[in-house]
């Protein structure tokens, strides 16, 4: 590896954070283009953001009860991301509920004014994310305080990494239009490199989830199974969002990628909660 390639790889994560967070990091056009070529690494930005949110969630549980701590964490996630993906989710919601043909739906998607569909989807997804984060963490119980603290930290990390995986999957299965930065990412994504994004996400999430959860009644096999299903759900959400977008708008753009990120986050949390509840029938 040349010194120039090493420098570009070092700048890769910085570029992701400069684009997807409020962290004041400068990136050049060359850095952005290099990131596009390695867009499959986007779960790494989810890892960094997840660690920050995990710390916020953990501290908040000491200052408040679990439910307001979850609200603070989700809200801080929106702030940390500059409401970038949340804005995409609301635009996506407006486009979906618009009456008429593909042209009218696309017009609603691009409209800068937020309609009832966008507000409704935004509220519902935010509410579900808070409830799922609070419920999944609370489901662990307080028996072993140390492992419960690890779980509080772990869930935001997993949800952010897998949200970014959903974003990449949506890009890989979609087709780009001719405008916007989001379209540049869609054009660079493909299904072969999607496997790399999935593997990268799994390498982060499955060991982390297993280390934290194997001492619970889930056990080693249960922890591996639940975390693997979370990874699969992130893939399914990305695929479904992309499919709906292609049918409704004819392409996948930055707004659709933002929607995939937000829906992927809540999807994996709900999947984790559902699987733990299923396992609970065998625990007691």
ZASEVO-553848 format. One record per residue (C-alpha): residue number from 0; residue in one letter; chain; x, y, z. Coordinates in steps of 0.2 Angstrom, whole numbers. Layout:
BEGIN
{k:NUM | r:A | c:A | east:X | north:Y | up:Z}
...
END
This chain:
BEGIN
{k:0 | r:X | c:A | east:0 | north:0 | up:0}
{k:1 | r:X | c:A | east:7 | north:17 | up:-5}
{k:2 | r:X | c:A | east:8 | north:32 | up:7}
{k:3 | r:X | c:A | east:-6 | north:40 | up:-4}
{k:4 | r:X | c:A | east:-17 | north:25 | up:-2}
{k:5 | r:X | c:A | east:-14 | north:24 | up:17}
{k:6 | r:X | c:A | east:-18 | north:42 | up:19}
{k:7 | r:X | c:A | east:-34 | north:40 | up:9}
{k:8 | r:X | c:A | east:-39 | north:25 | up:20}
{k:9 | r:X | c:A | east:-36 | north:36 | up:35}
{k:10 | r:X | c:A | east:-47 | north:49 | up:29}
{k:11 | r:X | c:A | east:-61 | north:37 | up:25}
{k:12 | r:X | c:A | east:-69 | north:37 | up:42}
{k:13 | r:X | c:A | east:-66 | north:56 | up:44}
{k:14 | r:X | c:A | east:-75 | north:59 | up:27}
{k:15 | r:X | c:A | east:-90 | north:48 | up:33}
{k:16 | r:X | c:A | east:-92 | north:58 | up:49}
{k:17 | r:X | c:A | east:-90 | north:75 | up:40}
{k:18 | r:X | c:A | east:-105 | north:70 | up:29}
{k:19 | r:X | c:A | east:-116 | north:61 | up:42}
{k:20 | r:X | c:A | east:-113 | north:70 | up:58}
{k:21 | r:X | c:A | east:-111 | north:87 | up:65}
{k:22 | r:X | c:A | east:-93 | north:83 | up:70}
{k:23 | r:X | c:A | east:-83 | north:97 | up:63}
{k:24 | r:X | c:A | east:-71 | north:88 | up:51}
{k:25 | r:X | c:A | east:-66 | north:95 | up:34}
{k:26 | r:X | c:A | east:-66 | north:83 | up:19}
{k:27 | r:X | c:A | east:-61 | north:87 | up:1}
{k:28 | r:X | c:A | east:-70 | north:82 | up:-15}
{k:29 | r:X | c:A | east:-56 | north:69 | up:-18}
{k:30 | r:X | c:A | east:-60 | north:62 | up:-1}
{k:31 | r:X | c:A | east:-79 | north:61 | up:-5}
{k:32 | r:X | c:A | east:-75 | north:52 | up:-21}
{k:33 | r:X | c:A | east:-64 | north:40 | up:-13}
{k:34 | r:X | c:A | east:-77 | north:36 | up:0}
{k:35 | r:X | c:A | east:-90 | north:33 | up:-14}
{k:36 | r:X | c:A | east:-78 | north:20 | up:-21}
{k:37 | r:X | c:A | east:-78 | north:12 | up:-4}
{k:38 | r:X | c:A | east:-96 | north:16 | up:1}
{k:39 | r:X | c:A | east:-98 | north:-2 | up:8}
{k:40 | r:X | c:A | east:-88 | north:4 | up:23}
{k:41 | r:X | c:A | east:-102 | north:16 | up:29}
{k:42 | r:X | c:A | east:-106 | north:5 | up:44}
{k:43 | r:X | c:A | east:-90 | north:12 | up:52}
{k:44 | r:X | c:A | east:-98 | north:29 | up:54}
{k:45 | r:X | c:A | east:-112 | north:20 | up:62}
{k:46 | r:X | c:A | east:-100 | north:12 | up:74}
{k:47 | r:X | c:A | east:-93 | north:29 | up:79}
{k:48 | r:X | c:A | east:-110 | north:37 | up:81}
{k:49 | r:X | c:A | east:-116 | north:22 | up:90}
{k:50 | r:X | c:A | east:-102 | north:23 | up:103}
{k:51 | r:X | c:A | east:-106 | north:41 | up:106}
{k:52 | r:X | c:A | east:-125 | north:37 | up:108}
{k:53 | r:X | c:A | east:-121 | north:22 | up:119}
{k:54 | r:X | c:A | east:-111 | north:34 | up:131}
{k:55 | r:X | c:A | east:-126 | north:46 | up:131}
{k:56 | r:X | c:A | east:-138 | north:32 | up:134}
{k:57 | r:X | c:A | east:-128 | north:25 | up:149}
{k:58 | r:X | c:A | east:-126 | north:42 | up:157}
{k:59 | r:X | c:A | east:-144 | north:47 | up:155}
{k:60 | r:X | c:A | east:-150 | north:31 | up:164}
{k:61 | r:X | c:A | east:-141 | north:37 | up:179}
{k:62 | r:X | c:A | east:-149 | north:54 | up:178}
{k:63 | r:X | c:A | east:-166 | north:48 | up:173}
{k:64 | r:X | c:A | east:-176 | north:33 | up:171}
{k:65 | r:X | c:A | east:-175 | north:22 | up:156}
{k:66 | r:X | c:A | east:-189 | north:29 | up:146}
{k:67 | r:X | c:A | east:-183 | north:47 | up:146}
{k:68 | r:X | c:A | east:-165 | north:41 | up:144}
{k:69 | r:X | c:A | east:-171 | north:33 | up:128}
{k:70 | r:X | c:A | east:-180 | north:49 | up:122}
{k:71 | r:X | c:A | east:-164 | north:59 | up:125}
{k:72 | r:X | c:A | east:-153 | north:46 | up:116}
{k:73 | r:X | c:A | east:-164 | north:45 | up:100}
{k:74 | r:X | c:A | east:-166 | north:64 | up:100}
{k:75 | r:X | c:A | east:-147 | north:66 | up:102}
{k:76 | r:X | c:A | east:-145 | north:54 | up:88}
{k:77 | r:X | c:A | east:-155 | north:66 | up:77}
{k:78 | r:X | c:A | east:-145 | north:81 | up:82}
{k:79 | r:X | c:A | east:-128 | north:71 | up:79}
{k:80 | r:X | c:A | east:-134 | north:67 | up:62}
{k:81 | r:X | c:A | east:-140 | north:85 | up:59}
{k:82 | r:X | c:A | east:-158 | north:77 | up:56}
{k:83 | r:X | c:A | east:-151 | north:72 | up:39}
{k:84 | r:X | c:A | east:-159 | north:55 | up:38}
{k:85 | r:X | c:A | east:-174 | north:60 | up:48}
{k:86 | r:X | c:A | east:-178 | north:73 | up:35}
{k:87 | r:X | c:A | east:-176 | north:60 | up:21}
{k:88 | r:X | c:A | east:-188 | north:49 | up:31}
{k:89 | r:X | c:A | east:-201 | north:63 | up:31}
{k:90 | r:X | c:A | east:-199 | north:66 | up:12}
{k:91 | r:X | c:A | east:-200 | north:48 | up:9}
{k:92 | r:X | c:A | east:-217 | north:47 | up:19}
{k:93 | r:X | c:A | east:-224 | north:62 | up:9}
{k:94 | r:X | c:A | east:-220 | north:54 | up:-7}
{k:95 | r:X | c:A | east:-228 | north:37 | up:-2}
{k:96 | r:X | c:A | east:-244 | north:44 | up:3}
{k:97 | r:X | c:A | east:-246 | north:56 | up:-12}
{k:98 | r:X | c:A | east:-260 | north:52 | up:-23}
{k:99 | r:X | c:A | east:-257 | north:49 | up:-42}
{k:100 | r:X | c:A | east:-244 | north:42 | up:-53}
{k:101 | r:X | c:A | east:-226 | north:41 | up:-51}
{k:102 | r:X | c:A | east:-223 | north:59 | up:-57}
{k:103 | r:X | c:A | east:-234 | north:66 | up:-43}
{k:104 | r:X | c:A | east:-226 | north:55 | up:-30}
{k:105 | r:X | c:A | east:-209 | north:61 | up:-35}
{k:106 | r:X | c:A | east:-215 | north:79 | up:-34}
{k:107 | r:X | c:A | east:-221 | north:76 | up:-16}
{k:108 | r:X | c:A | east:-204 | north:67 | up:-12}
{k:109 | r:X | c:A | east:-194 | north:83 | up:-18}
{k:110 | r:X | c:A | east:-206 | north:96 | up:-11}
{k:111 | r:X | c:A | east:-197 | north:105 | up:3}
{k:112 | r:X | c:A | east:-213 | north:107 | up:12}
{k:113 | r:X | c:A | east:-217 | north:93 | up:24}
{k:114 | r:X | c:A | east:-235 | north:86 | up:23}
{k:115 | r:X | c:A | east:-246 | north:75 | up:33}
{k:116 | r:X | c:A | east:-238 | north:59 | up:27}
{k:117 | r:X | c:A | east:-220 | north:65 | up:32}
{k:118 | r:X | c:A | east:-226 | north:71 | up:49}
{k:119 | r:X | c:A | east:-235 | north:55 | up:52}
{k:120 | r:X | c:A | east:-221 | north:43 | up:47}
{k:121 | r:X | c:A | east:-208 | north:54 | up:57}
{k:122 | r:X | c:A | east:-218 | north:54 | up:73}
{k:123 | r:X | c:A | east:-222 | north:35 | up:72}
{k:124 | r:X | c:A | east:-205 | north:30 | up:68}
{k:125 | r:X | c:A | east:-197 | north:41 | up:82}
{k:126 | r:X | c:A | east:-210 | north:34 | up:94}
{k:127 | r:X | c:A | east:-207 | north:16 | up:89}
{k:128 | r:X | c:A | east:-188 | north:19 | up:90}
{k:129 | r:X | c:A | east:-189 | north:26 | up:108}
{k:130 | r:X | c:A | east:-201 | north:12 | up:114}
{k:131 | r:X | c:A | east:-190 | north:-2 | up:106}
{k:132 | r:X | c:A | east:-174 | north:5 | up:113}
{k:133 | r:X | c:A | east:-182 | north:7 | up:130}
{k:134 | r:X | c:A | east:-190 | north:-10 | up:130}
{k:135 | r:X | c:A | east:-176 | north:-20 | up:122}
{k:136 | r:X | c:A | east:-164 | north:-13 | up:136}
{k:137 | r:X | c:A | east:-177 | north:-15 | up:150}
{k:138 | r:X | c:A | east:-180 | north:-33 | up:145}
{k:139 | r:X | c:A | east:-163 | north:-38 | up:151}
{k:140 | r:X | c:A | east:-168 | north:-34 | up:168}
{k:141 | r:X | c:A | east:-157 | north:-27 | up:182}
{k:142 | r:X | c:A | east:-151 | north:-43 | up:190}
{k:143 | r:X | c:A | east:-133 | north:-41 | up:185}
{k:144 | r:X | c:A | east:-130 | north:-22 | up:185}
{k:145 | r:X | c:A | east:-113 | north:-23 | up:176}
{k:146 | r:X | c:A | east:-120 | north:-33 | up:161}
{k:147 | r:X | c:A | east:-136 | north:-22 | up:161}
{k:148 | r:X | c:A | east:-124 | north:-7 | up:159}
{k:149 | r:X | c:A | east:-115 | north:-16 | up:145}
{k:150 | r:X | c:A | east:-132 | north:-19 | up:137}
{k:151 | r:X | c:A | east:-137 | north:0 | up:138}
{k:152 | r:X | c:A | east:-121 | north:4 | up:129}
{k:153 | r:X | c:A | east:-122 | north:-10 | up:117}
{k:154 | r:X | c:A | east:-140 | north:-7 | up:109}
{k:155 | r:X | c:A | east:-136 | north:10 | up:102}
{k:156 | r:X | c:A | east:-120 | north:4 | up:94}
{k:157 | r:X | c:A | east:-129 | north:-11 | up:86}
{k:158 | r:X | c:A | east:-144 | north:0 | up:80}
{k:159 | r:X | c:A | east:-132 | north:13 | up:72}
{k:160 | r:X | c:A | east:-121 | north:0 | up:63}
{k:161 | r:X | c:A | east:-136 | north:-9 | up:56}
{k:162 | r:X | c:A | east:-145 | north:7 | up:51}
{k:163 | r:X | c:A | east:-130 | north:11 | up:40}
{k:164 | r:X | c:A | east:-130 | north:-7 | up:33}
{k:165 | r:X | c:A | east:-149 | north:-4 | up:28}
{k:166 | r:X | c:A | east:-144 | north:12 | up:20}
{k:167 | r:X | c:A | east:-131 | north:3 | up:9}
{k:168 | r:X | c:A | east:-142 | north:-11 | up:5}
{k:169 | r:X | c:A | east:-156 | north:1 | up:-1}
{k:170 | r:X | c:A | east:-142 | north:9 | up:-12}
{k:171 | r:X | c:A | east:-136 | north:-7 | up:-19}
{k:172 | r:X | c:A | east:-154 | north:-13 | up:-25}
{k:173 | r:X | c:A | east:-159 | north:4 | up:-31}
{k:174 | r:X | c:A | east:-156 | north:14 | up:-47}
{k:175 | r:X | c:A | east:-150 | north:32 | up:-46}
{k:176 | r:X | c:A | east:-157 | north:48 | up:-54}
{k:177 | r:X | c:A | east:-146 | north:60 | up:-62}
{k:178 | r:X | c:A | east:-145 | north:73 | up:-48}
{k:179 | r:X | c:A | east:-139 | north:75 | up:-30}
{k:180 | r:X | c:A | east:-125 | north:68 | up:-19}
{k:181 | r:X | c:A | east:-136 | north:53 | up:-14}
{k:182 | r:X | c:A | east:-137 | north:48 | up:-32}
{k:183 | r:X | c:A | east:-118 | north:47 | up:-32}
{k:184 | r:X | c:A | east:-118 | north:35 | up:-18}
{k:185 | r:X | c:A | east:-132 | north:24 | up:-26}
{k:186 | r:X | c:A | east:-122 | north:23 | up:-42}
{k:187 | r:X | c:A | east:-106 | north:18 | up:-33}
{k:188 | r:X | c:A | east:-116 | north:4 | up:-23}
{k:189 | r:X | c:A | east:-118 | north:-14 | up:-30}
{k:190 | r:X | c:A | east:-124 | north:-30 | up:-24}
{k:191 | r:X | c:A | east:-107 | north:-38 | up:-24}
{k:192 | r:X | c:A | east:-100 | north:-25 | up:-12}
{k:193 | r:X | c:A | east:-116 | north:-26 | up:-2}
{k:194 | r:X | c:A | east:-109 | north:-42 | up:5}
{k:195 | r:X | c:A | east:-94 | north:-33 | up:12}
{k:196 | r:X | c:A | east:-106 | north:-21 | up:21}
{k:197 | r:X | c:A | east:-116 | north:-35 | up:28}
{k:198 | r:X | c:A | east:-100 | north:-44 | up:34}
{k:199 | r:X | c:A | east:-93 | north:-29 | up:41}
{k:200 | r:X | c:A | east:-109 | north:-25 | up:51}
{k:201 | r:X | c:A | east:-110 | north:-43 | up:57}
{k:202 | r:X | c:A | east:-92 | north:-43 | up:62}
{k:203 | r:X | c:A | east:-96 | north:-28 | up:73}
{k:204 | r:X | c:A | east:-113 | north:-33 | up:80}
{k:205 | r:X | c:A | east:-113 | north:-52 | up:82}
{k:206 | r:X | c:A | east:-98 | north:-53 | up:94}
{k:207 | r:X | c:A | east:-103 | north:-37 | up:103}
{k:208 | r:X | c:A | east:-121 | north:-43 | up:106}
{k:209 | r:X | c:A | east:-115 | north:-60 | up:110}
{k:210 | r:X | c:A | east:-102 | north:-55 | up:123}
{k:211 | r:X | c:A | east:-115 | north:-44 | up:132}
{k:212 | r:X | c:A | east:-129 | north:-56 | up:131}
{k:213 | r:X | c:A | east:-122 | north:-73 | up:133}
{k:214 | r:X | c:A | east:-123 | north:-72 | up:152}
{k:215 | r:X | c:A | east:-142 | north:-69 | up:151}
{k:216 | r:X | c:A | east:-154 | north:-83 | up:149}
{k:217 | r:X | c:A | east:-152 | north:-81 | up:130}
{k:218 | r:X | c:A | east:-136 | north:-90 | up:132}
{k:219 | r:X | c:A | east:-122 | north:-91 | up:119}
{k:220 | r:X | c:A | east:-132 | north:-99 | up:105}
{k:221 | r:X | c:A | east:-147 | north:-88 | up:108}
{k:222 | r:X | c:A | east:-136 | north:-72 | up:108}
{k:223 | r:X | c:A | east:-128 | north:-77 | up:92}
{k:224 | r:X | c:A | east:-145 | north:-81 | up:84}
{k:225 | r:X | c:A | east:-154 | north:-65 | up:90}
{k:226 | r:X | c:A | east:-139 | north:-54 | up:83}
{k:227 | r:X | c:A | east:-138 | north:-63 | up:67}
{k:228 | r:X | c:A | east:-157 | north:-60 | up:64}
{k:229 | r:X | c:A | east:-154 | north:-42 | up:68}
{k:230 | r:X | c:A | east:-142 | north:-41 | up:54}
{k:231 | r:X | c:A | east:-154 | north:-50 | up:42}
{k:232 | r:X | c:A | east:-168 | north:-38 | up:47}
{k:233 | r:X | c:A | east:-156 | north:-24 | up:42}
{k:234 | r:X | c:A | east:-154 | north:-31 | up:25}
{k:235 | r:X | c:A | east:-173 | north:-35 | up:23}
{k:236 | r:X | c:A | east:-177 | north:-17 | up:28}
{k:237 | r:X | c:A | east:-165 | north:-9 | up:15}
{k:238 | r:X | c:A | east:-171 | north:-21 | up:2}
{k:239 | r:X | c:A | east:-189 | north:-17 | up:5}
{k:240 | r:X | c:A | east:-186 | north:2 | up:6}
{k:241 | r:X | c:A | east:-177 | north:1 | up:-11}
{k:242 | r:X | c:A | east:-191 | north:-9 | up:-19}
{k:243 | r:X | c:A | east:-205 | north:3 | up:-13}
{k:244 | r:X | c:A | east:-195 | north:18 | up:-19}
{k:245 | r:X | c:A | east:-191 | north:10 | up:-36}
{k:246 | r:X | c:A | east:-210 | north:6 | up:-38}
{k:247 | r:X | c:A | east:-216 | north:23 | up:-32}
{k:248 | r:X | c:A | east:-202 | north:35 | up:-38}
{k:249 | r:X | c:A | east:-192 | north:25 | up:-51}
{k:250 | r:X | c:A | east:-176 | north:28 | up:-42}
{k:251 | r:X | c:A | east:-167 | north:29 | up:-25}
{k:252 | r:X | c:A | east:-160 | north:46 | up:-20}
{k:253 | r:X | c:A | east:-153 | north:53 | up:-4}
{k:254 | r:X | c:A | east:-170 | north:54 | up:4}
{k:255 | r:X | c:A | east:-174 | north:36 | up:1}
{k:256 | r:X | c:A | east:-157 | north:32 | up:9}
{k:257 | r:X | c:A | east:-161 | north:42 | up:24}
{k:258 | r:X | c:A | east:-178 | north:33 | up:26}
{k:259 | r:X | c:A | east:-169 | north:16 | up:25}
{k:260 | r:X | c:A | east:-157 | north:22 | up:39}
{k:261 | r:X | c:A | east:-171 | north:27 | up:50}
{k:262 | r:X | c:A | east:-182 | north:12 | up:47}
{k:263 | r:X | c:A | east:-167 | north:0 | up:48}
{k:264 | r:X | c:A | east:-163 | north:7 | up:65}
{k:265 | r:X | c:A | east:-181 | north:4 | up:72}
{k:266 | r:X | c:A | east:-182 | north:-13 | up:63}
{k:267 | r:X | c:A | east:-167 | north:-21 | up:71}
{k:268 | r:X | c:A | east:-172 | north:-15 | up:88}
{k:269 | r:X | c:A | east:-190 | north:-22 | up:86}
{k:270 | r:X | c:A | east:-182 | north:-38 | up:79}
{k:271 | r:X | c:A | east:-171 | north:-40 | up:95}
{k:272 | r:X | c:A | east:-186 | north:-36 | up:106}
{k:273 | r:X | c:A | east:-197 | north:-49 | up:97}
{k:274 | r:X | c:A | east:-184 | north:-63 | up:97}
{k:275 | r:X | c:A | east:-180 | north:-60 | up:116}
{k:276 | r:X | c:A | east:-198 | north:-61 | up:120}
{k:277 | r:X | c:A | east:-199 | north:-77 | up:110}
{k:278 | r:X | c:A | east:-184 | north:-84 | up:120}
{k:279 | r:X | c:A | east:-193 | north:-78 | up:136}
{k:280 | r:X | c:A | east:-206 | north:-92 | up:134}
{k:281 | r:X | c:A | east:-192 | north:-105 | up:136}
{k:282 | r:X | c:A | east:-184 | north:-95 | up:150}
{k:283 | r:X | c:A | east:-198 | north:-96 | up:163}
END
